[in-house]
């Protein structure tokens, strides 16, 4: 295996597209180096992107935020402007693993790992985040379209995610992410729910609802958003939200929960998540 | 396999080594450099026995490549004591019998120090969350938490004296 640590995105793309064997991007390494160790991958080349300055920072842009592919969970938490604008996104990213893992893991890595249960992904989808992909050409893909199956993404050979962009939050808006796990910390989501919403005169004017761990890919559930738009999140709206979320599930049975359990929890958790987002938006 | 030549700083000392590109920092520290205070538990980032700091950030050395350390600053448990004088955390782990077999201890010490460097008055809950990435299979966590609380108290006293 060769190890390279280029200092520009262009050089990283050239290395990845020029490699004839198996090439991997190394960001935090919290998934990749485990796979290396387990011998489930045999890389010919590993391209460490942490020396690329543009990928190592969170920048406030005219349209919102740009989060570089090499930014760790710990660094996200320290960015006060980002925490204020998108608390749900940062909380979701910070739920992943221990402090040791947070020191290394990245949100783009979480996305590219493409686990159906990836914690940051539903929060990103709810927030309307986009992945900025660089290869032969630059293209931008909404996060909900990025993951194509368990462990599968829309990335082609020689392509790399340079950053994730988040819009500037609208006035009177709020987001939240909750996940359910059988223990207090450090587990894989049984269900994860990300919701962002915007109020107009106290009524929900727009919303995005996303579910994780209940289908082969994280889902954007438009019917669930529809259930709360035009409401003040009264009990009837919350029940409709829960029903829409339960109906959208297509989960597996595993040691963490049965199909029926995940469907039920998706509804309950969506209600709780919506209440937090609503409160953060200033709703009463 | 071509080796990667790395120049780095470990426990304030300049260090150079050559390692295979796919070798973990954990293996480099233990096998090449003899820093065996860094323990290997799971090797997959779950147990925290190999906790070190990399540019001040708490990480698992098993999930870092040796090659990545170029130009960085690493601290291991070997760098915690000031010569013969133990760090207050080390003192209090002994006083509180917060260890039994000792395999997890260096990782706990490094993680606890990372916490106290940020927050000298952590609540019990904060301590438990901060140490959630470190597993102990013999002593149990109560004594460890008590040791961290006692060390935090010592450090607060020390800081007061300095002022």
Interface residues (C-beta under 8 A of the other chain):
Chain A: X1 X2 X3 X5 X26 X28 X29 X30 X33 X34 X36 X37 X38 X43 X46 X48 X50 X72 X74 X97 X98 X99 X100 X101 X103 X104 X185 X186
Chain B: X1 X2 X4 X20 X21 X22 X24 X43 X44 X45 X48 X51 X54 X57 X58 X59 X60 X62 X63 X64 X65 X67 X68 X70 X111 X114 X115 X129 X130 X132 X133 X134
